Amino acid sequence: MRIRAKRFDYDSLPLAEVAERYRKGTSWRELARVYGCPDHKTLAAKVKELFPDLAVRNHAEAQRARREREGAKARRSAGEKANSRVNWWR
């Protein structure tokens, strides 16, 4: 049986810890999964309500934070890809 977002007690969560983990680059979805929340958007709203000065990332910033946390390489530009390809028709 799934717990609905309206019934889940978000106020019982350590929201200061959640905010700190978000500042370090963890996504709202990952935080919701870790803390057992049924809805990541409600979790984000509760944390932003408690910490209005929290800098919220947009999608591109979130991707950069995830790649940095995972140690993934930065994306290569199209020019670098073209130079590394072999011209098969020559």
N, C-alpha and C positions, 0 to 999 in steps of 0.2 A: 504494500500500500504506500503510495507516494504522499509525502507531506506537501500540502499546498502552501504557496508563498504567504497567503493571508494568515495561516495558522502557525507558521514557523516564527520562532522568537529570535529575531535578529539582534535585539538588544542584549541578549545573553552572551553574544559572541564577544571575543576580545577585539573590539573594533580598532583600538590603537595599534594592536599587533597587525591587523589586517591592513591598515593604512600604511604601516611601515613596510610590510612585504610588497604592497603595491608600489611604493616609492622605489623599491629595489628592482622593480621590473616584472613582478609576477602579474599575470593578467587577471581580470575580474572572473573569468570563467574558471581558471585554475584555482583561485581563492575560494570560489563557491564550491568547487568539488572537494577541496581539502577540508573545508569547514562544514560540509554536508548541507549546504544551502540549496533550496530547490530552484532559485532564480538568481542569476548573477547580476541582473539589472537592479533588482531590489537591494541586493547587497551593496552595489555601487552607490545607489541613492542614499542608503543609510549612512555609509561612511562619508560621503560628500556632505551630508547634512551635519554630521558631527564635526567634520574637519573642512570648513568652507575654503580654507587656504590651500587645500590639496590640489596640486597641479595634475589635471587629468590629461592623459595622453590621447592623441588621435590615432587612427589606425596605423599610419606610417611610423609614428614614434613608438607605438606598441610593438611593431614588427622589428624595428631596430633594437629595442630593449630585449626582445626575445632572442634575436640572433646574437647579441652581445652576451647574454646570459648562457646561451648554449655553446658559444664559441664558434659559431658558424662564420664562414668567410663573408665579406661584403660582396654585394652583387658586382659582377664585372660589367663594364660598359660594352655597348655594341661593337665599338671599334676594336676592343681587345679580343672579342670573340671572333671577329672577321680575320684578324691577323693570325690567330691560332689555328684557323681551319686550313685544311689542305685543299687545294684546288684540284678536284678529281678529273676535271675535263682537260687538264694540260698534261 
